[in-house]
């Protein structure tokens, strides 16, 4: 799993929004952190949205669930 922590965490309520981005079949040919491993346009778009909309985001892998 990969995580990205943004600065939007609500300290007044202690609530954190979590984004889950589904993995993709298009991957790098070398080991890399999950947020860098998947290279499809769909995951790039979904993770860019998660960065903007969520406090933290993770890559969700069906293979490693």
LINTAQUI-V69993 format. One record per run of one state. SS is the DSSP state (helix for helix, strand for strand, loop for the rest). FROM is the first residue (numbers start at 1). LEN is the number of residues. If there is no record, write none. Layout:
# LINTAQUI-V69993
ss = <SS:SS>
from = <FROM:FROM>
len = <LEN:LEN>
This chain:
# LINTAQUI-V69993
ss = <loop:strand:loop:strand:loop:strand:loop:helix:strand:loop:helix:loop:strand:loop>
from = <1:4:6:18:23:27:28:34:38:39:41:54:56:61>
len = <3:2:12:5:4:1:6:4:1:2:13:2:5:5>
